[in-house]
Amino acid sequence: MRIAYFVHDINDPAVARRIQMLTDGGASVALLGFSRGKVTSLEANQPVVLGYTADGRMVQRAVAVGRAALKMPRWQSVLADADVIVARQLETLILAATARKLSGSHAPLIYECLDIHRLMLAPGVVGRLLRGLEAGLLRRCDALMVSSPRFVAEYFAPTHRSLPRIELVENKVLLADLAECGGVPAHRLSDGAGPAPGPPWRIGWYGMIRCERSLRLLSDLVRALPGQVEVTMRGRVARDVVPDFDAVVAGSPGLSFDGPYDRSRDLPELYNAPHFFWAMNFFDPGPISDWLLPNRLYEGGLFGTVPLALRTAETGRWLDAYHAGILLDEPLETSLPAFFAGLDRDRFDAARRAIAAIPVTAFLHDQADCAALTSRLLFGGASQKPNQETGETARAKAAVLL
């Protein structure tokens, strides 16, 4: 099985994880996409570079898509023997759908949408044009792949009258991700790993550090409860979004940043150190952040670390279905310090047992899951015309997933 995979950023680590999932499922992946800088992480895959773009520069990205379309004869042959075509995000779906039509390919076309850009919700002319473009392209798709059911329930179903088949593929940890760090962890309750219960209570915030509100909340927390709470951050800092990051850390005793990490090796070190991990995000405006199910939910849960989540966000709803996690209400400026001020060993032990009771399969994609995905992409949407669903049907399915 050969998959032509169009991506918005060849260097995005999430792209590498999706390629790993598809190859673990038995597929051969031909990668085409844009790069935001020098192509480094995926050179071994010999990607077809369609152009260079920059994060946040929407006009420049639109121009890059136009230029890639003009150069289509140079790379269109990649689709000739593709059994499935997957396009990650709207900008590459434009190219993938056009190339499939011009090449005469009947390969199923899959739209992979893992984030809703704020412009898609804009009420003005630009928002309406983008939603209209998306609607036309969705009619040519055989499936819509999302990482959270709330994307369908809150955006796709209310916005579009018909949708292709929905594929929910959560951002779970891949079994291959654990190859260099000892495989699936034995739970800390049985092997004695993890910190001893009691202050200082330790919180880990890992991944892309780009949420200014989260930084302020955690800074205020350690200053309000000195010596009782410590926060360690690791990952990549979006300094253009949080320009005063270093100053906030320097002015917050108990708040530290320990630099980047290697996901393939460092997950046990990251999640065996703290009592809790930060599972909240307020980066995107309005409700978009609430719809996400982030990688850290699955990483932390797999290692038995207790998540701190907003009750009304999708992460909170996911955890509530398992009666697990520390679910806090707004205003977090009040509820977060109040929780830690009243925390004791019994309450923490109960929270840790609850996260341990969730099946490992809720956090992990194994090889069978990968094979099932590739099979669904090929055979689940093999008809030349998409199996369209009405918005009402899609909302009903999303409600079941929720």
C-alpha positions in Angstrom: 0.0 0.0 0.0 1.4 3.4 -1.0 0.2 6.6 0.5 1.0 10.1 -0.9 1.1 12.4 2.1 0.8 16.1 1.7 1.8 18.1 4.7 2.0 21.8 5.8 5.4 21.5 7.5 7.8 18.7 6.7 9.8 19.4 9.9 6.8 19.2 12.3 7.4 16.3 14.8 3.8 15.4 14.5 4.3 14.7 10.8 7.0 12.2 11.7 4.7 10.5 14.2 2.0 10.1 11.6 4.4 8.7 9.0 5.6 6.3 11.7 2.0 5.2 12.3 1.3 4.7 8.6 4.5 2.7 8.0 3.8 0.6 11.2 0.5 -0.1 9.6 2.2 -1.6 6.5 2.1 1.5 4.2 4.9 3.0 2.1 4.7 6.8 2.4 5.7 9.3 -0.2 6.0 12.7 1.5 5.2 16.0 -0.2 5.0 19.3 1.7 6.2 22.7 2.6 9.1 23.4 4.9 9.4 26.1 7.6 13.2 26.2 7.4 15.9 23.7 6.4 14.6 20.2 5.9 16.3 18.2 8.6 14.2 15.7 10.5 12.8 13.7 7.6 15.6 13.7 5.1 15.7 9.9 5.0 12.2 10.0 3.5 13.4 12.0 0.6 10.4 14.4 0.7 9.3 16.4 -2.3 9.6 20.0 -1.0 6.7 22.1 -2.5 8.0 25.4 -1.1 9.0 27.3 2.0 6.6 29.0 4.4 6.6 30.8 7.8 4.4 30.2 10.8 1.7 32.8 11.2 2.2 34.4 7.8 -1.0 33.5 6.1 -0.6 35.6 2.9 2.9 34.2 2.4 1.6 30.7 2.8 -1.2 31.3 0.3 1.4 32.6 -2.2 3.5 29.4 -1.6 0.5 27.2 -2.4 0.0 29.1 -5.6 3.6 28.6 -6.6 3.4 24.9 -5.8 0.3 24.6 -8.0 2.2 26.2 -10.9 5.0 23.6 -10.5 2.5 20.7 -10.3 3.8 19.0 -13.5 7.1 18.5 -11.7 5.7 16.5 -8.8 2.4 15.2 -9.9 3.9 11.9 -11.0 4.2 11.0 -7.3 0.5 10.4 -7.3 0.6 7.9 -10.2 0.9 4.8 -8.1 -0.7 6.1 -4.9 -3.4 3.9 -3.3 -4.4 6.6 -0.9 -3.8 10.4 -0.8 -3.8 12.1 2.6 -3.6 15.9 2.9 -2.8 17.5 6.3 -4.5 20.9 6.8 -6.4 22.9 4.3 -3.6 24.5 2.3 -2.3 21.1 1.2 -5.8 19.7 0.6 -6.1 22.3 -2.2 -3.0 20.9 -3.9 -3.8 17.2 -3.3 -7.4 17.5 -4.6 -6.3 19.4 -7.7 -3.4 17.0 -8.4 -5.7 13.9 -8.0 -8.2 15.3 -10.5 -5.6 16.3 -13.1 -3.8 13.0 -12.8 -7.0 10.9 -13.2 -6.3 9.1 -10.0 -9.2 7.3 -8.2 -7.2 6.9 -4.9 -9.3 7.8 -1.8 -8.6 11.4 -0.7 -8.4 11.9 3.1 -8.5 15.4 4.7 -6.5 15.3 8.0 -7.5 18.2 10.2 -5.8 18.4 13.5 -6.4 22.0 14.3 -8.9 24.7 13.4 -7.3 28.0 12.4 -8.9 31.0 13.9 -9.6 32.4 10.4 -12.0 29.5 9.8 -14.2 30.9 12.5 -14.0 34.6 11.4 -17.3 36.2 10.6 -16.1 38.4 7.8 -15.4 37.9 4.1 -12.2 36.0 4.6 -13.8 33.5 6.9 -16.7 32.9 4.6 -14.4 32.4 1.6 -12.2 29.9 3.5 -15.3 28.0 4.7 -16.7 27.9 1.2 -13.4 26.6 -0.2 -13.3 24.0 2.5 -16.9 22.9 1.8 -16.1 22.4 -1.9 -13.0 20.4 -1.1 -14.8 18.2 1.5 -17.2 17.1 -1.2 -14.3 15.6 -3.0 -12.9 13.8 0.0 -13.6 10.2 1.1 -12.9 10.8 4.8 -12.2 13.5 7.3 -9.5 12.5 9.9 -9.7 14.4 13.2 -7.9 14.0 16.5 -10.8 15.2 18.7 -14.6 14.6 18.3 -15.2 18.2 19.3 -13.8 19.4 15.9 -16.8 17.6 14.3 -19.4 18.5 16.9 -18.5 22.2 17.3 -17.1 23.1 13.9 -17.5 20.7 10.9 -21.0 19.5 11.5 -22.5 23.0 12.2 -20.6 24.6 9.4 -21.0 22.2 6.5 -24.2 20.6 5.2 -22.5 17.4 4.3 -19.4 15.6 5.4 -17.4 12.6 4.3 -16.8 9.6 6.6 -15.3 10.6 10.0 -12.1 9.0 11.2 -11.2 9.8 14.8 -7.5 9.2 15.3 -6.4 10.5 18.7 -2.9 11.7 19.5 -2.0 8.6 21.4 1.5 7.5 22.1 2.8 5.1 19.4 4.3 1.8 20.6 7.3 2.7 18.4 7.8 5.9 20.4 8.7 3.7 23.4 11.3 1.5 21.7 14.2 3.5 23.0 12.9 4.0 26.5 12.0 0.5 27.6 8.6 -0.1 26.0 5.2 0.2 27.7 5.9 1.3 31.3 5.0 -0.8 34.3 2.7 1.4 36.3 4.3 3.4 39.1 1.8 2.1 41.7 3.3 -1.4 41.2 6.9 -0.6 40.7 7.4 2.2 43.2 8.4 4.8 40.6 7.5 8.5 40.9 7.9 11.0 43.7 6.7 10.4 47.2 3.3 12.0 48.0 3.5 15.3 49.8 4.9 18.8 49.3 6.6 20.1 47.5 4.0 19.0 44.9 5.6 18.9 41.5 3.9 19.8 38.2 5.4 19.1 34.8 4.5 21.2 31.7 6.0 19.7 28.6 5.8 20.2 24.8 5.4 23.5 23.0 5.5 26.3 25.6 3.4 29.0 23.9 0.4 29.6 26.2 0.9 32.9 28.1 -2.1 32.3 30.4 -0.7 28.9 31.5 2.6 30.5 32.3 1.0 33.3 34.3 -1.2 30.8 36.2 1.7 28.6 37.1 3.9 31.6 38.0 1.2 32.9 40.3 0.7 29.5 41.8 4.4 29.0 42.9 4.5 32.5 44.3 1.3 32.1 46.2 2.4 28.8 47.8 6.2 29.1 48.2 7.8 25.8 48.9 4.6 23.9 48.5 4.4 23.7 44.7 7.2 23.4 42.1 6.8 23.6 38.3 9.3 22.3 35.7 8.9 23.1 32.1 10.6 21.3 29.2 10.2 21.6 25.4 10.3 24.4 22.9 9.4 27.9 23.9 7.6 30.1 21.4 9.3 33.3 22.4 7.5 35.3 19.7 4.2 34.4 21.6 5.7 34.6 25.1 8.4 37.3 24.8 8.8 37.8 28.5 9.2 34.1 29.2 12.7 34.4 30.7 11.7 37.3 32.9 8.7 35.4 34.3 10.8 32.3 35.1 13.5 34.4 36.7 10.9 36.2 38.9 9.1 33.0 40.0 11.1 30.9 42.5 9.8 27.4 42.1 9.3 27.8 38.4 12.0 26.4 36.1 12.7 25.6 32.5 15.1 22.7 31.7 15.3 23.0 27.9 14.2 20.7 25.1 13.9 16.9 25.3 14.0 13.9 23.1 10.6 12.3 22.9 12.0 9.0 21.9 14.1 8.7 25.0 13.0 11.1 27.7 9.3 10.3 28.3 10.0 8.1 31.4 12.2 10.8 32.9 9.7 13.5 32.2 6.6 11.8 33.6 8.1 9.8 36.5 9.4 13.0 38.1 6.3 15.1 38.8 3.1 14.3 40.7 1.0 16.1 38.1 1.2 17.3 34.5 -0.3 20.4 33.0 -3.0 19.4 30.5 -4.4 22.8 29.8 -4.0 25.1 26.9 -5.4 28.6 26.2 -3.2 29.5 23.2 -6.0 29.7 20.6 -8.7 32.4 20.9 -12.2 31.5 21.8 -13.2 27.9 22.0 -10.6 26.3 19.8 -8.2 25.4 22.6 -11.1 23.7 24.4 -11.6 21.3 21.5 -8.1 19.8 21.5 -7.0 16.5 22.9 -3.2 17.1 23.2 -0.3 14.7 23.0 0.5 15.3 26.7 -2.8 13.8 27.8 -1.8 10.4 26.4 1.9 10.7 27.4 1.2 11.5 31.0 -1.7 9.1 31.3 0.4 6.2 30.0 3.0 6.8 32.7 0.4 7.2 35.4 0.9 10.9 36.2 -2.1 12.8 37.3 -3.4 15.4 34.9 -4.5 18.9 35.8 -7.3 19.8 33.3 -10.1 22.4 32.8 -13.4 20.6 33.4 -15.3 22.2 30.4 -12.5 21.5 27.9 -12.4 18.4 25.8 -9.5 17.1 27.8 -11.6 17.5 31.0 -14.5 15.7 29.4 -12.3 12.9 28.2 -11.0 12.4 31.7 -14.4 12.8 33.3 -15.6 9.8 31.3 -13.1 7.7 33.2 -13.7 9.5 36.5 -10.0 10.5 36.5 -7.8 13.6 36.6 -8.0 16.8 38.6 -10.8 18.7 36.9 -10.8 22.4 37.8 -13.3 25.2 37.1 -13.0 28.8 36.1 -11.7 31.1 37.4 -8.5 29.1 37.5 -6.8 32.0 39.2 -8.9 30.9 42.3 -9.5 27.2 41.8 -5.9 26.2 41.0 -4.2 27.6 44.2 -7.2 26.5 46.3 -6.8 22.9 45.1 -3.1 22.8 46.1 -3.7 24.6 49.4 -6.1 21.8 50.4 -4.2 18.9 48.9 -3.2 15.9 51.1 -1.7 12.5 50.6 -5.1 10.7 50.6 -6.5 12.9 47.9 -3.4 12.5 45.7 -3.3 8.7 46.2 -7.0 8.5 45.1 -6.2 10.6 42.0 -3.2 8.4 41.1 -5.3 5.2 41.5 -8.0 6.7 39.2 -5.5 7.4 36.4 -4.0 4.0 36.8 -7.4 2.4 36.4 -7.7 3.7 32.8 -6.8 0.9 30.3 -3.4 1.3 28.6 -5.2 1.1 25.2 -6.8 4.5 25.9 -3.3 6.1 25.7 -1.4 3.9 23.3 -1.6 3.0 19.5 0.0 -0.4 19.0 0.8 -2.1 15.6 -2.7 -3.5 15.3 -4.2 0.0 15.6 -1.8 1.3 12.9 -2.7 -1.6 10.6 -6.4 -0.9 11.2 -6.0 2.7 10.3 -4.2 2.1 7.0 -6.9 -0.5 6.1 -9.7 1.9 6.8 -8.0 4.6 4.7 -7.8 2.3 1.8 -10.9 0.2 2.0 -13.2 2.4 4.0 -13.3 5.1 1.4 -12.6 3.1 -1.8 -15.6 4.4 -3.7 -15.0 7.1 -6.3 -17.6 9.3 -4.7 -17.4 10.2 -1.0 -20.0 8.7 1.3 -21.4 12.0 2.3 -23.2 12.6 5.6 -25.6 15.3 6.5 -24.5 17.8 9.2 -27.2 16.3 11.5 -25.8 12.8 11.0 -22.3 13.9 11.7 -23.4 15.7 14.8 -25.1 12.6 16.0 -22.0 10.5 15.5 -19.8 13.1 17.2 -22.2 13.1 20.1 -21.7 9.3 20.4 -17.9 9.8 20.3 -18.2 12.5 23.0 
